[in-house]
Amino acid sequence: MEDWQKYISINPEIRSGKPCVSGTRITVSDVLSYLAAGMSMEEIIVDFPALDKEKIIATLSFAAYRDKITTIAFAS
């Protein structure tokens, strides 16, 4: 998903500036943690009705984008 920007927002006034699903206080990290713990998208949506499949996919796309642009400097 290339248009994750319309679903993910960063606001220093909400959750200390952590990336959140727009219009919610649910962080990208929260959603990734639920998925990593084995919850299905359907289970997450039941627990968090503000989310839908498209928003969950946007969190994954955002995480992939963040990983792609992150570089780590190693000391020589």
PDB file of N, CA, C and O in Angstrom:
ATOM      1  N   MET A   1       0.853  -1.180   0.000  1.00  0.00           N
ATOM      2  CA  MET A   1       0.000   0.000   0.000  1.00  0.00           C
ATOM      3  C   MET A   1       0.893   1.236   0.000  1.00  0.00           C
ATOM      4  O   MET A   1       1.647   1.477   0.942  1.00  0.00           O
ATOM      5  N   GLU A   2       0.794   1.996  -1.052  1.00  0.00           N
ATOM      6  CA  GLU A   2       1.613   3.195  -1.181  1.00  0.00           C
ATOM      7  C   GLU A   2       0.989   4.411  -0.509  1.00  0.00           C
ATOM      8  O   GLU A   2       1.691   5.381  -0.221  1.00  0.00           O
ATOM      9  N   ASP A   3      -0.316   4.376  -0.253  1.00  0.00           N
ATOM     10  CA  ASP A   3      -0.981   5.548   0.304  1.00  0.00           C
ATOM     11  C   ASP A   3      -1.226   5.436   1.807  1.00  0.00           C
ATOM     12  O   ASP A   3      -2.264   5.872   2.303  1.00  0.00           O
ATOM     13  N   TRP A   4      -0.273   4.855   2.527  1.00  0.00           N
ATOM     14  CA  TRP A   4      -0.419   4.720   3.973  1.00  0.00           C
ATOM     15  C   TRP A   4      -0.518   6.087   4.650  1.00  0.00           C
ATOM     16  O   TRP A   4      -1.032   6.191   5.763  1.00  0.00           O
ATOM     17  N   GLN A   5      -0.022   7.150   3.974  1.00  0.00           N
ATOM     18  CA  GLN A   5      -0.015   8.479   4.570  1.00  0.00           C
ATOM     19  C   GLN A   5      -1.419   8.966   4.938  1.00  0.00           C
ATOM     20  O   GLN A   5      -1.572   9.759   5.867  1.00  0.00           O
ATOM     21  N   LYS A   6      -2.436   8.502   4.225  1.00  0.00           N
ATOM     22  CA  LYS A   6      -3.780   8.972   4.564  1.00  0.00           C
ATOM     23  C   LYS A   6      -4.357   8.248   5.787  1.00  0.00           C
ATOM     24  O   LYS A   6      -5.406   8.640   6.297  1.00  0.00           O
ATOM     25  N   TYR A   7      -3.684   7.202   6.256  1.00  0.00           N
ATOM     26  CA  TYR A   7      -4.163   6.435   7.408  1.00  0.00           C
ATOM     27  C   TYR A   7      -3.284   6.563   8.642  1.00  0.00           C
ATOM     28  O   TYR A   7      -3.713   6.202   9.738  1.00  0.00           O
ATOM     29  N   ILE A   8      -2.070   7.067   8.492  1.00  0.00           N
ATOM     30  CA  ILE A   8      -1.124   7.157   9.609  1.00  0.00           C
ATOM     31  C   ILE A   8      -0.770   8.622   9.835  1.00  0.00           C
ATOM     32  O   ILE A   8      -0.444   9.343   8.893  1.00  0.00           O
ATOM     33  N   SER A   9      -0.838   9.053  11.088  1.00  0.00           N
ATOM     34  CA  SER A   9      -0.489  10.439  11.397  1.00  0.00           C
ATOM     35  C   SER A   9       0.454  10.480  12.592  1.00  0.00           C
ATOM     36  O   SER A   9       0.483   9.575  13.426  1.00  0.00           O
ATOM     37  N   ILE A  10       1.215  11.554  12.644  1.00  0.00           N
ATOM     38  CA  ILE A  10       2.129  11.781  13.763  1.00  0.00           C
ATOM     39  C   ILE A  10       1.835  13.171  14.304  1.00  0.00           C
ATOM     40  O   ILE A  10       1.984  14.170  13.601  1.00  0.00           O
ATOM     41  N   ASN A  11       1.415  13.221  15.563  1.00  0.00           N
ATOM     42  CA  ASN A  11       1.065  14.473  16.211  1.00  0.00           C
ATOM     43  C   ASN A  11       1.707  14.463  17.591  1.00  0.00           C
ATOM     44  O   ASN A  11       1.429  13.578  18.400  1.00  0.00           O
ATOM     45  N   PRO A  12       2.567  15.446  17.866  1.00  0.00           N
ATOM     46  CA  PRO A  12       3.241  15.447  19.171  1.00  0.00           C
ATOM     47  C   PRO A  12       2.286  15.516  20.363  1.00  0.00           C
ATOM     48  O   PRO A  12       2.681  15.205  21.487  1.00  0.00           O
ATOM     49  N   GLU A  13       1.043  15.916  20.132  1.00  0.00           N
ATOM     50  CA  GLU A  13       0.052  16.013  21.207  1.00  0.00           C
ATOM     51  C   GLU A  13      -0.671  14.687  21.465  1.00  0.00           C
ATOM     52  O   GLU A  13      -1.390  14.556  22.456  1.00  0.00           O
ATOM     53  N   ILE A  14      -0.485  13.713  20.585  1.00  0.00           N
ATOM     54  CA  ILE A  14      -1.171  12.421  20.715  1.00  0.00           C
ATOM     55  C   ILE A  14      -0.139  11.321  20.893  1.00  0.00           C
ATOM     56  O   ILE A  14       0.729  11.130  20.041  1.00  0.00           O
ATOM     57  N   ARG A  15      -0.237  10.600  22.000  1.00  0.00           N
ATOM     58  CA  ARG A  15       0.649   9.467  22.322  1.00  0.00           C
ATOM     59  C   ARG A  15       2.130   9.832  22.180  1.00  0.00           C
ATOM     60  O   ARG A  15       2.935   9.044  21.685  1.00  0.00           O
ATOM     61  N   SER A  16       2.463  11.035  22.624  1.00  0.00           N
ATOM     62  CA  SER A  16       3.853  11.531  22.630  1.00  0.00           C
ATOM     63  C   SER A  16       4.489  11.537  21.246  1.00  0.00           C
ATOM     64  O   SER A  16       5.702  11.373  21.115  1.00  0.00           O
ATOM     65  N   GLY A  17       3.675  11.725  20.218  1.00  0.00           N
ATOM     66  CA  GLY A  17       4.205  11.822  18.863  1.00  0.00           C
ATOM     67  C   GLY A  17       4.465  10.496  18.183  1.00  0.00           C
ATOM     68  O   GLY A  17       5.067  10.463  17.109  1.00  0.00           O
ATOM     69  N   LYS A  18       4.024   9.398  18.786  1.00  0.00           N
ATOM     70  CA  LYS A  18       4.188   8.101  18.134  1.00  0.00           C
ATOM     71  C   LYS A  18       3.245   8.031  16.928  1.00  0.00           C
ATOM     72  O   LYS A  18       2.148   8.588  16.974  1.00  0.00           O
ATOM     73  N   PRO A  19       3.653   7.361  15.863  1.00  0.00           N
ATOM     74  CA  PRO A  19       2.766   7.218  14.711  1.00  0.00           C
ATOM     75  C   PRO A  19       1.493   6.469  15.110  1.00  0.00           C
ATOM     76  O   PRO A  19       1.555   5.395  15.709  1.00  0.00           O
ATOM     77  N   CYS A  20       0.344   7.048  14.773  1.00  0.00           N
ATOM     78  CA  CYS A  20      -0.964   6.479  15.124  1.00  0.00           C
ATOM     79  C   CYS A  20      -1.826   6.326  13.882  1.00  0.00           C
ATOM     80  O   CYS A  20      -1.601   6.976  12.861  1.00  0.00           O
ATOM     81  N   VAL A  21      -2.808   5.458  13.991  1.00  0.00           N
ATOM     82  CA  VAL A  21      -3.831   5.380  12.970  1.00  0.00           C
ATOM     83  C   VAL A  21      -4.624   6.684  13.073  1.00  0.00           C
ATOM     84  O   VAL A  21      -5.110   7.038  14.147  1.00  0.00           O
ATOM     85  N   SER A  22      -4.750   7.388  11.963  1.00  0.00           N
ATOM     86  CA  SER A  22      -5.401   8.697  11.954  1.00  0.00           C
ATOM     87  C   SER A  22      -6.775   8.646  12.608  1.00  0.00           C
ATOM     88  O   SER A  22      -7.560   7.726  12.381  1.00  0.00           O
ATOM     89  N   GLY A  23      -7.042   9.660  13.427  1.00  0.00           N
ATOM     90  CA  GLY A  23      -8.327   9.762  14.098  1.00  0.00           C
ATOM     91  C   GLY A  23      -8.469   8.888  15.328  1.00  0.00           C
ATOM     92  O   GLY A  23      -9.539   8.830  15.933  1.00  0.00           O
ATOM     93  N   THR A  24      -7.381   8.201  15.707  1.00  0.00           N
ATOM     94  CA  THR A  24      -7.414   7.332  16.881  1.00  0.00           C
ATOM     95  C   THR A  24      -6.176   7.592  17.738  1.00  0.00           C
ATOM     96  O   THR A  24      -5.302   8.375  17.368  1.00  0.00           O
ATOM     97  N   ARG A  25      -6.119   6.935  18.861  1.00  0.00           N
ATOM     98  CA  ARG A  25      -4.922   6.947  19.703  1.00  0.00           C
ATOM     99  C   ARG A  25      -4.228   5.585  19.629  1.00  0.00           C
ATOM    100  O   ARG A  25      -3.396   5.262  20.476  1.00  0.00           O
ATOM    101  N   ILE A  26      -4.569   4.802  18.628  1.00  0.00           N
ATOM    102  CA  ILE A  26      -3.987   3.472  18.444  1.00  0.00           C
ATOM    103  C   ILE A  26      -2.697   3.632  17.649  1.00  0.00           C
ATOM    104  O   ILE A  26      -2.715   4.095  16.508  1.00  0.00           O
ATOM    105  N   THR A  27      -1.573   3.244  18.263  1.00  0.00           N
ATOM    106  CA  THR A  27      -0.280   3.426  17.586  1.00  0.00           C
ATOM    107  C   THR A  27      -0.005   2.299  16.603  1.00  0.00           C
ATOM    108  O   THR A  27      -0.559   1.204  16.698  1.00  0.00           O
ATOM    109  N   VAL A  28       0.866   2.607  15.661  1.00  0.00           N
ATOM    110  CA  VAL A  28       1.342   1.587  14.732  1.00  0.00           C
ATOM    111  C   VAL A  28       1.958   0.444  15.522  1.00  0.00           C
ATOM    112  O   VAL A  28       1.740  -0.726  15.208  1.00  0.00           O
ATOM    113  N   SER A  29       2.718   0.784  16.538  1.00  0.00           N
ATOM    114  CA  SER A  29       3.356  -0.223  17.382  1.00  0.00           C
ATOM    115  C   SER A  29       2.334  -1.126  18.064  1.00  0.00           C
ATOM    116  O   SER A  29       2.549  -2.333  18.178  1.00  0.00           O
ATOM    117  N   ASP A  30       1.221  -0.547  18.519  1.00  0.00           N
ATOM    118  CA  ASP A  30       0.159  -1.354  19.124  1.00  0.00           C
ATOM    119  C   ASP A  30      -0.326  -2.416  18.137  1.00  0.00           C
ATOM    120  O   ASP A  30      -0.403  -3.601  18.464  1.00  0.00           O
ATOM    121  N   VAL A  31      -0.648  -1.970  16.934  1.00  0.00           N
ATOM    122  CA  VAL A  31      -1.192  -2.891  15.922  1.00  0.00           C
ATOM    123  C   VAL A  31      -0.166  -3.963  15.575  1.00  0.00           C
ATOM    124  O   VAL A  31      -0.514  -5.139  15.466  1.00  0.00           O
ATOM    125  N   LEU A  32       1.095  -3.571  15.400  1.00  0.00           N
ATOM    126  CA  LEU A  32       2.135  -4.553  15.087  1.00  0.00           C
ATOM    127  C   LEU A  32       2.300  -5.557  16.226  1.00  0.00           C
ATOM    128  O   LEU A  32       2.525  -6.743  15.983  1.00  0.00           O
ATOM    129  N   SER A  33       2.190  -5.089  17.458  1.00  0.00           N
ATOM    130  CA  SER A  33       2.295  -5.992  18.610  1.00  0.00           C
ATOM    131  C   SER A  33       1.156  -7.000  18.632  1.00  0.00           C
ATOM    132  O   SER A  33       1.374  -8.173  18.933  1.00  0.00           O
ATOM    133  N   TYR A  34      -0.056  -6.556  18.315  1.00  0.00           N
ATOM    134  CA  TYR A  34      -1.198  -7.477  18.282  1.00  0.00           C
ATOM    135  C   TYR A  34      -1.001  -8.537  17.206  1.00  0.00           C
ATOM    136  O   TYR A  34      -1.261  -9.719  17.432  1.00  0.00           O
ATOM    137  N   LEU A  35      -0.540  -8.107  16.035  1.00  0.00           N
ATOM    138  CA  LEU A  35      -0.302  -9.064  14.951  1.00  0.00           C
ATOM    139  C   LEU A  35       0.813 -10.043  15.335  1.00  0.00           C
ATOM    140  O   LEU A  35       0.706 -11.243  15.085  1.00  0.00           O
ATOM    141  N   ALA A  36       1.880  -9.521  15.941  1.00  0.00           N
ATOM    142  CA  ALA A  36       3.006 -10.374  16.338  1.00  0.00           C
ATOM    143  C   ALA A  36       2.596 -11.376  17.415  1.00  0.00           C
ATOM    144  O   ALA A  36       3.166 -12.463  17.511  1.00  0.00           O
ATOM    145  N   ALA A  37       1.606 -11.004  18.222  1.00  0.00           N
ATOM    146  CA  ALA A  37       1.128 -11.908  19.272  1.00  0.00           C
ATOM    147  C   ALA A  37       0.193 -12.984  18.715  1.00  0.00           C
ATOM    148  O   ALA A  37      -0.248 -13.874  19.443  1.00  0.00           O
ATOM    149  N   GLY A  38      -0.101 -12.891  17.422  1.00  0.00           N
ATOM    150  CA  GLY A  38      -0.915 -13.926  16.795  1.00  0.00           C
ATOM    151  C   GLY A  38      -2.366 -13.555  16.548  1.00  0.00           C
ATOM    152  O   GLY A  38      -3.140 -14.378  16.060  1.00  0.00           O
ATOM    153  N   MET A  39      -2.747 -12.326  16.879  1.00  0.00           N
ATOM    154  CA  MET A  39      -4.127 -11.908  16.607  1.00  0.00           C
ATOM    155  C   MET A  39      -4.323 -11.777  15.099  1.00  0.00           C
ATOM    156  O   MET A  39      -3.430 -11.327  14.381  1.00  0.00           O
ATOM    157  N   SER A  40      -5.489 -12.171  14.636  1.00  0.00           N
ATOM    158  CA  SER A  40      -5.822 -11.985  13.223  1.00  0.00           C
ATOM    159  C   SER A  40      -6.340 -10.558  13.036  1.00  0.00           C
ATOM    160  O   SER A  40      -6.684  -9.878  14.003  1.00  0.00           O
ATOM    161  N   MET A  41      -6.387 -10.123  11.790  1.00  0.00           N
ATOM    162  CA  MET A  41      -6.951  -8.800  11.511  1.00  0.00           C
ATOM    163  C   MET A  41      -8.393  -8.720  12.002  1.00  0.00           C
ATOM    164  O   MET A  41      -8.818  -7.702  12.549  1.00  0.00           O
ATOM    165  N   GLU A  42      -9.127  -9.784  11.805  1.00  0.00           N
ATOM    166  CA  GLU A  42     -10.530  -9.809  12.219  1.00  0.00           C
ATOM    167  C   GLU A  42     -10.660  -9.641  13.737  1.00  0.00           C
ATOM    168  O   GLU A  42     -11.544  -8.925  14.208  1.00  0.00           O
ATOM    169  N   GLU A  43      -9.778 -10.301  14.504  1.00  0.00           N
ATOM    170  CA  GLU A  43      -9.808 -10.174  15.963  1.00  0.00           C
ATOM    171  C   GLU A  43      -9.475  -8.751  16.400  1.00  0.00           C
ATOM    172  O   GLU A  43     -10.092  -8.216  17.321  1.00  0.00           O
ATOM    173  N   ILE A  44      -8.512  -8.153  15.743  1.00  0.00           N
ATOM    174  CA  ILE A  44      -8.131  -6.779  16.075  1.00  0.00           C
ATOM    175  C   ILE A  44      -9.296  -5.832  15.795  1.00  0.00           C
ATOM    176  O   ILE A  44      -9.583  -4.941  16.594  1.00  0.00           O
ATOM    177  N   ILE A  45      -9.965  -6.028  14.661  1.00  0.00           N
ATOM    178  CA  ILE A  45     -11.094  -5.177  14.295  1.00  0.00           C
ATOM    179  C   ILE A  45     -12.240  -5.320  15.301  1.00  0.00           C
ATOM    180  O   ILE A  45     -12.909  -4.340  15.627  1.00  0.00           O
ATOM    181  N   VAL A  46     -12.463  -6.537  15.787  1.00  0.00           N
ATOM    182  CA  VAL A  46     -13.505  -6.741  16.808  1.00  0.00           C
ATOM    183  C   VAL A  46     -13.150  -5.972  18.084  1.00  0.00           C
ATOM    184  O   VAL A  46     -14.011  -5.329  18.684  1.00  0.00           O
ATOM    185  N   ASP A  47     -11.889  -6.040  18.493  1.00  0.00           N
ATOM    186  CA  ASP A  47     -11.450  -5.356  19.715  1.00  0.00           C
ATOM    187  C   ASP A  47     -11.354  -3.840  19.533  1.00  0.00           C
ATOM    188  O   ASP A  47     -11.555  -3.085  20.484  1.00  0.00           O
ATOM    189  N   PHE A  48     -11.049  -3.402  18.318  1.00  0.00           N
ATOM    190  CA  PHE A  48     -10.847  -1.982  18.027  1.00  0.00           C
ATOM    191  C   PHE A  48     -11.660  -1.612  16.787  1.00  0.00           C
ATOM    192  O   PHE A  48     -11.117  -1.574  15.683  1.00  0.00           O
ATOM    193  N   PRO A  49     -12.950  -1.339  16.956  1.00  0.00           N
ATOM    194  CA  PRO A  49     -13.831  -1.067  15.819  1.00  0.00           C
ATOM    195  C   PRO A  49     -13.428   0.145  14.970  1.00  0.00           C
ATOM    196  O   PRO A  49     -13.894   0.287  13.840  1.00  0.00           O
ATOM    197  N   ALA A  50     -12.572   1.013  15.504  1.00  0.00           N
ATOM    198  CA  ALA A  50     -12.107   2.158  14.713  1.00  0.00           C
ATOM    199  C   ALA A  50     -11.164   1.718  13.600  1.00  0.00           C
ATOM    200  O   ALA A  50     -10.880   2.485  12.680  1.00  0.00           O
ATOM    201  N   LEU A  51     -10.678   0.477  13.687  1.00  0.00           N
ATOM    202  CA  LEU A  51      -9.769  -0.046  12.666  1.00  0.00           C
ATOM    203  C   LEU A  51     -10.546  -0.873  11.649  1.00  0.00           C
ATOM    204  O   LEU A  51     -11.617  -1.409  11.936  1.00  0.00           O
ATOM    205  N   ASP A  52      -9.979  -0.957  10.470  1.00  0.00           N
ATOM    206  CA  ASP A  52     -10.478  -1.874   9.446  1.00  0.00           C
ATOM    207  C   ASP A  52      -9.262  -2.474   8.753  1.00  0.00           C
ATOM    208  O   ASP A  52      -8.124  -2.111   9.049  1.00  0.00           O
ATOM    209  N   LYS A  53      -9.512  -3.386   7.837  1.00  0.00           N
ATOM    210  CA  LYS A  53      -8.407  -4.099   7.188  1.00  0.00           C
ATOM    211  C   LYS A  53      -7.447  -3.130   6.496  1.00  0.00           C
ATOM    212  O   LYS A  53      -6.230  -3.308   6.558  1.00  0.00           O
ATOM    213  N   GLU A  54      -7.991  -2.112   5.843  1.00  0.00           N
ATOM    214  CA  GLU A  54      -7.157  -1.153   5.126  1.00  0.00           C
ATOM    215  C   GLU A  54      -6.231  -0.399   6.081  1.00  0.00           C
ATOM    216  O   GLU A  54      -5.068  -0.163   5.751  1.00  0.00           O
ATOM    217  N   LYS A  55      -6.726  -0.023   7.251  1.00  0.00           N
ATOM    218  CA  LYS A  55      -5.899   0.700   8.227  1.00  0.00           C
ATOM    219  C   LYS A  55      -4.829  -0.204   8.824  1.00  0.00           C
ATOM    220  O   LYS A  55      -3.715   0.246   9.091  1.00  0.00           O
ATOM    221  N   ILE A  56      -5.154  -1.458   9.033  1.00  0.00           N
ATOM    222  CA  ILE A  56      -4.153  -2.399   9.549  1.00  0.00           C
ATOM    223  C   ILE A  56      -3.058  -2.618   8.514  1.00  0.00           C
ATOM    224  O   ILE A  56      -1.878  -2.656   8.860  1.00  0.00           O
ATOM    225  N   ILE A  57      -3.431  -2.759   7.264  1.00  0.00           N
ATOM    226  CA  ILE A  57      -2.440  -2.907   6.192  1.00  0.00           C
ATOM    227  C   ILE A  57      -1.584  -1.646   6.101  1.00  0.00           C
ATOM    228  O   ILE A  57      -0.387  -1.728   5.828  1.00  0.00           O
ATOM    229  N   ALA A  58      -2.192  -0.482   6.328  1.00  0.00           N
ATOM    230  CA  ALA A  58      -1.431   0.769   6.315  1.00  0.00           C
ATOM    231  C   ALA A  58      -0.362   0.775   7.401  1.00  0.00           C
ATOM    232  O   ALA A  58       0.731   1.298   7.181  1.00  0.00           O
ATOM    233  N   THR A  59      -0.657   0.200   8.579  1.00  0.00           N
ATOM    234  CA  THR A  59       0.360   0.146   9.636  1.00  0.00           C
ATOM    235  C   THR A  59       1.539  -0.719   9.206  1.00  0.00           C
ATOM    236  O   THR A  59       2.692  -0.397   9.493  1.00  0.00           O
ATOM    237  N   LEU A  60       1.241  -1.819   8.517  1.00  0.00           N
ATOM    238  CA  LEU A  60       2.318  -2.676   8.009  1.00  0.00           C
ATOM    239  C   LEU A  60       3.132  -1.944   6.947  1.00  0.00           C
ATOM    240  O   LEU A  60       4.360  -2.030   6.931  1.00  0.00           O
ATOM    241  N   SER A  61       2.453  -1.233   6.068  1.00  0.00           N
ATOM    242  CA  SER A  61       3.142  -0.477   5.017  1.00  0.00           C
ATOM    243  C   SER A  61       4.011   0.620   5.615  1.00  0.00           C
ATOM    244  O   SER A  61       5.128   0.857   5.155  1.00  0.00           O
ATOM    245  N   PHE A  62       3.497   1.285   6.639  1.00  0.00           N
ATOM    246  CA  PHE A  62       4.277   2.320   7.314  1.00  0.00           C
ATOM    247  C   PHE A  62       5.531   1.724   7.943  1.00  0.00           C
ATOM    248  O   PHE A  62       6.621   2.285   7.827  1.00  0.00           O
ATOM    249  N   ALA A  63       5.370   0.588   8.606  1.00  0.00           N
ATOM    250  CA  ALA A  63       6.524  -0.069   9.236  1.00  0.00           C
ATOM    251  C   ALA A  63       7.556  -0.470   8.187  1.00  0.00           C
ATOM    252  O   ALA A  63       8.756  -0.314   8.411  1.00  0.00           O
ATOM    253  N   ALA A  64       7.108  -0.977   7.060  1.00  0.00           N
ATOM    254  CA  ALA A  64       8.034  -1.351   5.985  1.00  0.00           C
ATOM    255  C   ALA A  64       8.744  -0.117   5.442  1.00  0.00           C
ATOM    256  O   ALA A  64       9.945  -0.154   5.174  1.00  0.00           O
ATOM    257  N   TYR A  65       8.007   0.969   5.281  1.00  0.00           N
ATOM    258  CA  TYR A  65       8.606   2.220   4.808  1.00  0.00           C
ATOM    259  C   TYR A  65       9.655   2.710   5.800  1.00  0.00           C
ATOM    260  O   TYR A  65      10.757   3.092   5.405  1.00  0.00           O
ATOM    261  N   ARG A  66       9.311   2.700   7.098  1.00  0.00           N
ATOM    262  CA  ARG A  66      10.246   3.137   8.132  1.00  0.00           C
ATOM    263  C   ARG A  66      11.512   2.291   8.117  1.00  0.00           C
ATOM    264  O   ARG A  66      12.617   2.811   8.272  1.00  0.00           O
ATOM    265  N   ASP A  67      11.349   0.990   7.929  1.00  0.00           N
ATOM    266  CA  ASP A  67      12.501   0.098   7.886  1.00  0.00           C
ATOM    267  C   ASP A  67      13.373   0.402   6.667  1.00  0.00           C
ATOM    268  O   ASP A  67      14.601   0.382   6.750  1.00  0.00           O
ATOM    269  N   LYS A  68      12.736   0.677   5.558  1.00  0.00           N
ATOM    270  CA  LYS A  68      13.477   0.939   4.314  1.00  0.00           C
ATOM    271  C   LYS A  68      14.312   2.196   4.400  1.00  0.00           C
ATOM    272  O   LYS A  68      15.403   2.254   3.834  1.00  0.00           O
ATOM    273  N   ILE A  69      13.813   3.221   5.111  1.00  0.00           N
ATOM    274  CA  ILE A  69      14.544   4.486   5.160  1.00  0.00           C
ATOM    275  C   ILE A  69      15.508   4.580   6.339  1.00  0.00           C
ATOM    276  O   ILE A  69      16.270   5.541   6.444  1.00  0.00           O
ATOM    277  N   THR A  70      15.478   3.584   7.225  1.00  0.00           N
ATOM    278  CA  THR A  70      16.341   3.617   8.394  1.00  0.00           C
ATOM    279  C   THR A  70      17.720   3.055   8.045  1.00  0.00           C
ATOM    280  O   THR A  70      17.849   1.972   7.472  1.00  0.00           O
ATOM    281  N   THR A  71      18.722   3.813   8.402  1.00  0.00           N
ATOM    282  CA  THR A  71      20.091   3.316   8.232  1.00  0.00           C
ATOM    283  C   THR A  71      20.772   3.298   9.591  1.00  0.00           C
ATOM    284  O   THR A  71      20.501   4.127  10.460  1.00  0.00           O
ATOM    285  N   ILE A  72      21.630   2.365   9.740  1.00  0.00           N
ATOM    286  CA  ILE A  72      22.347   2.213  11.008  1.00  0.00           C
ATOM    287  C   ILE A  72      23.830   2.439  10.734  1.00  0.00           C
ATOM    288  O   ILE A  72      24.414   1.801   9.858  1.00  0.00           O
ATOM    289  N   ALA A  73      24.418   3.331  11.475  1.00  0.00           N
ATOM    290  CA  ALA A  73      25.849   3.598  11.315  1.00  0.00           C
ATOM    291  C   ALA A  73      26.612   2.679  12.265  1.00  0.00           C
ATOM    292  O   ALA A  73      26.350   2.643  13.467  1.00  0.00           O
ATOM    293  N   PHE A  74      27.541   1.955  11.708  1.00  0.00           N
ATOM    294  CA  PHE A  74      28.380   1.071  12.507  1.00  0.00           C
ATOM    295  C   PHE A  74      29.730   1.721  12.726  1.00  0.00           C
ATOM    296  O   PHE A  74      30.302   2.317  11.813  1.00  0.00           O
ATOM    297  N   ALA A  75      30.233   1.602  13.943  1.00  0.00           N
ATOM    298  CA  ALA A  75      31.562   2.130  14.237  1.00  0.00           C
ATOM    299  C   ALA A  75      32.598   1.235  13.584  1.00  0.00           C
ATOM    300  O   ALA A  75      32.445   0.014  13.543  1.00  0.00           O
ATOM    301  N   SER A  76      33.655   1.854  13.073  1.00  0.00           N
ATOM    302  CA  SER A  76      34.709   1.074  12.412  1.00  0.00           C
ATOM    303  C   SER A  76      35.680   0.526  13.422  1.00  0.00           C
ATOM    304  O   SER A  76      36.635  -0.158  13.053  1.00  0.00           O
TER     305      SER A  76
END
